[in-house]
Amino acid sequence: MLLVWTGPVGIVLVLTGWMVCAGFLPPPSPTMTGAALADLWSHGRSLKLLGMVLCVWGGSLYVTFTVAVGILLRRSQPDQRVLATAQTALGTFGTVFFSLNFLVLAAVAYRPEQPPETLQSLHDLGFIMTFSPVAPFTFQYIAIGLAVLQDRSESPLFPRWLGYANLWVALLLVPACAIPFFKTGPMAWNGILAFWIPVAVFVAWFAIMFATMRNIVRLGNAEQLEVP
């Protein structure tokens, strides 16, 4: 249950750091350059640094939540653990992109007075790394979806709708991989297809996975405590 709770705690830390402290909702436009960019990072510098620190802590908890998913998937299909293991490995790898990117942005706030070219490069790298590396997460959710749908037992641990939900989340994350090609429009890092929809479904994924797994763990604990 402790591992299950790291999911909502982690995403709350990330959202608080990103939206409240750093003020990056919506994200700054990819077309921002020069003096405007320097002013962005100079304003509220300490809060931005605090926000990135919170994001690193929250993002790191993604790996523990992934482990919780893997444990329950392995219990649901003891004889077929390949997909459960694959999703755990992919989620662990994805955690690198869900924490290192915030350190890159912290480096921008650390020295906002640095040369415009350096500031621009770090700023672009940080935001592209934040939203574009969706591949490990997409493959992870496909693995979870397939693992859930393969459970043909009379009393499956996970409901089948959760498998389809994971596949849909995986599909809706894909447009964000095109962020490096665009500075404006729906595919830019502040666009509807590359930011708003992927972020919304990503947060929704945490909500539905947490609610489902919490019920599974609570039910399992209750069954263990039953007196014959």
TORLODO-488863 format. One record per residue (C-alpha): residue number from 1; residue in one letter; x, z, y. Coordinates in steps of 0.2 Angstrom, whole numbers, plus 5000, padded with zeros to 4 digits. Layout:
// residues N
+--------+-------+------+------+------+
: drenba : marke :   px :   pz :   py :
+--------+-------+------+------+------+
:    NUM :     a :    X :    Z :    Y :
...
+--------+-------+------+------+------+
END
This chain:
// residues 228
+--------+-------+------+------+------+
: drenba : marke :   px :   pz :   py :
+--------+-------+------+------+------+
:      1 :     m : 5000 : 5000 : 5000 :
:      2 :     l : 5015 : 5004 : 5012 :
:      3 :     l : 5021 : 4986 : 5009 :
:      4 :     v : 5004 : 4979 : 5012 :
:      5 :     w : 5003 : 4988 : 5029 :
:      6 :     t : 5019 : 4981 : 5035 :
:      7 :     g : 5010 : 4964 : 5037 :
:      8 :     p : 4998 : 4969 : 5051 :
:      9 :     v : 5011 : 4981 : 5059 :
:     10 :     g : 5023 : 4967 : 5060 :
:     11 :     i : 5012 : 4954 : 5068 :
:     12 :     v : 5006 : 4967 : 5080 :
:     13 :     l : 5024 : 4970 : 5086 :
:     14 :     v : 5027 : 4952 : 5087 :
:     15 :     l : 5011 : 4948 : 5097 :
:     16 :     t : 5014 : 4963 : 5109 :
:     17 :     g : 5032 : 4958 : 5112 :
:     18 :     w : 5028 : 4940 : 5115 :
:     19 :     m : 5012 : 4941 : 5125 :
:     20 :     v : 5012 : 4958 : 5133 :
:     21 :     c : 5031 : 4962 : 5137 :
:     22 :     a : 5038 : 4944 : 5138 :
:     23 :     g : 5022 : 4936 : 5145 :
:     24 :     f : 5024 : 4920 : 5135 :
:     25 :     l : 5005 : 4917 : 5132 :
:     26 :     p : 5004 : 4902 : 5135 :
:     27 :     p : 5022 : 4898 : 5133 :
:     28 :     p : 5031 : 4890 : 5148 :
:     29 :     s : 5030 : 4871 : 5149 :
:     30 :     p : 5044 : 4862 : 5140 :
:     31 :     t : 5046 : 4852 : 5156 :
:     32 :     m : 5052 : 4867 : 5165 :
:     33 :     t : 5070 : 4865 : 5171 :
:     34 :     g : 5083 : 4871 : 5184 :
:     35 :     a : 5078 : 4884 : 5197 :
:     36 :     a : 5060 : 4886 : 5189 :
:     37 :     l : 5068 : 4890 : 5173 :
:     38 :     a : 5081 : 4902 : 5180 :
:     39 :     d : 5067 : 4911 : 5190 :
:     40 :     l : 5056 : 4913 : 5174 :
:     41 :     w : 5070 : 4922 : 5165 :
:     42 :     s : 5076 : 4932 : 5180 :
:     43 :     h : 5058 : 4939 : 5183 :
:     44 :     g : 5054 : 4954 : 5172 :
:     45 :     r : 5070 : 4952 : 5163 :
:     46 :     s : 5070 : 4970 : 5156 :
:     47 :     l : 5052 : 4967 : 5149 :
:     48 :     k : 5057 : 4951 : 5141 :
:     49 :     l : 5072 : 4959 : 5133 :
:     50 :     l : 5061 : 4973 : 5126 :
:     51 :     g : 5048 : 4960 : 5120 :
:     52 :     m : 5061 : 4951 : 5110 :
:     53 :     v : 5068 : 4967 : 5102 :
:     54 :     l : 5050 : 4971 : 5097 :
:     55 :     c : 5048 : 4953 : 5090 :
:     56 :     v : 5064 : 4955 : 5080 :
:     57 :     w : 5057 : 4971 : 5072 :
:     58 :     g : 5040 : 4964 : 5069 :
:     59 :     g : 5047 : 4948 : 5062 :
:     60 :     s : 5058 : 4957 : 5050 :
:     61 :     l : 5043 : 4965 : 5042 :
:     62 :     y : 5037 : 4948 : 5036 :
:     63 :     v : 5049 : 4950 : 5021 :
:     64 :     t : 5041 : 4966 : 5015 :
:     65 :     f : 5023 : 4959 : 5017 :
:     66 :     t : 5029 : 4944 : 5007 :
:     67 :     v : 5036 : 4955 : 4993 :
:     68 :     a : 5019 : 4964 : 4993 :
:     69 :     v : 5010 : 4947 : 4990 :
:     70 :     g : 5023 : 4943 : 4976 :
:     71 :     i : 5020 : 4959 : 4967 :
:     72 :     l : 5001 : 4956 : 4967 :
:     73 :     l : 5003 : 4938 : 4962 :
:     74 :     r : 5014 : 4943 : 4947 :
:     75 :     r : 5001 : 4956 : 4942 :
:     76 :     s : 4987 : 4943 : 4942 :
:     77 :     q : 4997 : 4931 : 4931 :
:     78 :     p : 5010 : 4941 : 4920 :
:     79 :     d : 5014 : 4926 : 4910 :
:     80 :     q : 5015 : 4913 : 4925 :
:     81 :     r : 5027 : 4920 : 4938 :
:     82 :     v : 5035 : 4905 : 4944 :
:     83 :     l : 5024 : 4902 : 4959 :
:     84 :     a : 5024 : 4921 : 4964 :
:     85 :     t : 5043 : 4921 : 4963 :
:     86 :     a : 5044 : 4905 : 4973 :
:     87 :     q : 5033 : 4911 : 4987 :
:     88 :     t : 5043 : 4927 : 4988 :
:     89 :     a : 5059 : 4917 : 4990 :
:     90 :     l : 5051 : 4906 : 5003 :
:     91 :     g : 5044 : 4920 : 5013 :
:     92 :     t : 5061 : 4929 : 5013 :
:     93 :     f : 5069 : 4913 : 5019 :
:     94 :     g : 5056 : 4911 : 5032 :
:     95 :     t : 5059 : 4928 : 5039 :
:     96 :     v : 5076 : 4921 : 5046 :
:     97 :     f : 5066 : 4909 : 5057 :
:     98 :     f : 5054 : 4923 : 5062 :
:     99 :     s : 5068 : 4935 : 5069 :
:    100 :     l : 5083 : 4925 : 5073 :
:    101 :     n : 5074 : 4914 : 5086 :
:    102 :     f : 5069 : 4930 : 5096 :
:    103 :     l : 5088 : 4934 : 5097 :
:    104 :     v : 5092 : 4917 : 5104 :
:    105 :     l : 5078 : 4920 : 5117 :
:    106 :     a : 5085 : 4938 : 5120 :
:    107 :     a : 5102 : 4929 : 5124 :
:    108 :     v : 5093 : 4919 : 5138 :
:    109 :     a : 5087 : 4935 : 5146 :
:    110 :     y : 5103 : 4944 : 5144 :
:    111 :     r : 5112 : 4932 : 5156 :
:    112 :     p : 5099 : 4923 : 5166 :
:    113 :     e : 5112 : 4919 : 5180 :
:    114 :     q : 5122 : 4908 : 5168 :
:    115 :     p : 5124 : 4889 : 5172 :
:    116 :     p : 5108 : 4879 : 5171 :
:    117 :     e : 5114 : 4868 : 5157 :
:    118 :     t : 5118 : 4883 : 5146 :
:    119 :     l : 5102 : 4892 : 5151 :
:    120 :     q : 5092 : 4876 : 5147 :
:    121 :     s : 5100 : 4874 : 5130 :
:    122 :     l : 5097 : 4891 : 5124 :
:    123 :     h : 5079 : 4891 : 5131 :
:    124 :     d : 5075 : 4875 : 5122 :
:    125 :     l : 5083 : 4881 : 5106 :
:    126 :     g : 5074 : 4898 : 5106 :
:    127 :     f : 5057 : 4890 : 5109 :
:    128 :     i : 5060 : 4876 : 5096 :
:    129 :     m : 5065 : 4888 : 5083 :
:    130 :     t : 5050 : 4899 : 5087 :
:    131 :     f : 5037 : 4886 : 5083 :
:    132 :     s : 5044 : 4871 : 5074 :
:    133 :     p : 5052 : 4878 : 5058 :
:    134 :     v : 5035 : 4879 : 5048 :
:    135 :     a : 5042 : 4871 : 5032 :
:    136 :     p : 5046 : 4887 : 5023 :
:    137 :     f : 5029 : 4895 : 5028 :
:    138 :     t : 5020 : 4879 : 5023 :
:    139 :     f : 5028 : 4879 : 5006 :
:    140 :     q : 5025 : 4897 : 5004 :
:    141 :     y : 5006 : 4896 : 5007 :
:    142 :     i : 5005 : 4881 : 4996 :
:    143 :     a : 5013 : 4892 : 4982 :
:    144 :     i : 5001 : 4906 : 4985 :
:    145 :     g : 4986 : 4895 : 4986 :
:    146 :     l : 4991 : 4886 : 4969 :
:    147 :     a : 4995 : 4903 : 4961 :
:    148 :     v : 4978 : 4910 : 4966 :
:    149 :     l : 4968 : 4894 : 4960 :
:    150 :     q : 4977 : 4894 : 4943 :
:    151 :     d : 4970 : 4911 : 4939 :
:    152 :     r : 4956 : 4906 : 4927 :
:    153 :     s : 4953 : 4924 : 4920 :
:    154 :     e : 4936 : 4931 : 4920 :
:    155 :     s : 4940 : 4944 : 4933 :
:    156 :     p : 4954 : 4936 : 4944 :
:    157 :     l : 4963 : 4948 : 4955 :
:    158 :     f : 4962 : 4937 : 4970 :
:    159 :     p : 4946 : 4928 : 4975 :
:    160 :     r : 4947 : 4909 : 4974 :
:    161 :     w : 4942 : 4906 : 4992 :
:    162 :     l : 4959 : 4914 : 4996 :
:    163 :     g : 4968 : 4900 : 4987 :
:    164 :     y : 4959 : 4887 : 4997 :
:    165 :     a : 4962 : 4897 : 5013 :
:    166 :     n : 4981 : 4897 : 5010 :
:    167 :     l : 4981 : 4878 : 5007 :
:    168 :     w : 4971 : 4875 : 5024 :
:    169 :     v : 4983 : 4887 : 5033 :
:    170 :     a : 4998 : 4877 : 5026 :
:    171 :     l : 4990 : 4860 : 5031 :
:    172 :     l : 4987 : 4866 : 5049 :
:    173 :     l : 5005 : 4872 : 5052 :
:    174 :     v : 5012 : 4855 : 5048 :
:    175 :     p : 5010 : 4847 : 5066 :
:    176 :     a : 5022 : 4860 : 5073 :
:    177 :     c : 5036 : 4852 : 5064 :
:    178 :     a : 5035 : 4838 : 5077 :
:    179 :     i : 5039 : 4849 : 5092 :
:    180 :     p : 5057 : 4842 : 5094 :
:    181 :     f : 5049 : 4825 : 5098 :
:    182 :     f : 5038 : 4830 : 5112 :
:    183 :     k : 5039 : 4838 : 5129 :
:    184 :     t : 5021 : 4836 : 5134 :
:    185 :     g : 5004 : 4834 : 5126 :
:    186 :     p : 4996 : 4842 : 5110 :
:    187 :     m : 5012 : 4841 : 5100 :
:    188 :     a : 5023 : 4850 : 5113 :
:    189 :     w : 5027 : 4868 : 5110 :
:    190 :     n : 5013 : 4873 : 5121 :
:    191 :     g : 5001 : 4860 : 5115 :
:    192 :     i : 4985 : 4863 : 5105 :
:    193 :     l : 4991 : 4855 : 5088 :
:    194 :     a : 5008 : 4863 : 5089 :
:    195 :     f : 5005 : 4880 : 5096 :
:    196 :     w : 4987 : 4886 : 5098 :
:    197 :     i : 4980 : 4880 : 5081 :
:    198 :     p : 4996 : 4885 : 5071 :
:    199 :     v : 4997 : 4902 : 5080 :
:    200 :     a : 4979 : 4905 : 5077 :
:    201 :     v : 4979 : 4901 : 5059 :
:    202 :     f : 4995 : 4911 : 5056 :
:    203 :     v : 4988 : 4927 : 5063 :
:    204 :     a : 4972 : 4924 : 5053 :
:    205 :     w : 4982 : 4922 : 5038 :
:    206 :     f : 4989 : 4940 : 5041 :
:    207 :     a : 4971 : 4946 : 5043 :
:    208 :     i : 4964 : 4939 : 5027 :
:    209 :     m : 4979 : 4942 : 5016 :
:    210 :     f : 4980 : 4960 : 5022 :
:    211 :     a : 4961 : 4964 : 5020 :
:    212 :     t : 4961 : 4956 : 5003 :
:    213 :     m : 4977 : 4965 : 4996 :
:    214 :     r : 4972 : 4981 : 5004 :
:    215 :     n : 4955 : 4980 : 4994 :
:    216 :     i : 4965 : 4975 : 4978 :
:    217 :     v : 4977 : 4990 : 4979 :
:    218 :     r : 4963 : 5002 : 4984 :
:    219 :     l : 4953 : 4997 : 4969 :
:    220 :     g : 4968 : 4997 : 4957 :
:    221 :     n : 4972 : 5015 : 4963 :
:    222 :     a : 4954 : 5020 : 4960 :
:    223 :     e : 4954 : 5013 : 4943 :
:    224 :     q : 4970 : 5022 : 4939 :
:    225 :     l : 4962 : 5039 : 4944 :
:    226 :     e : 4946 : 5037 : 4934 :
:    227 :     v : 4944 : 5050 : 4921 :
:    228 :     p : 4938 : 5043 : 4904 :
+--------+-------+------+------+------+
END
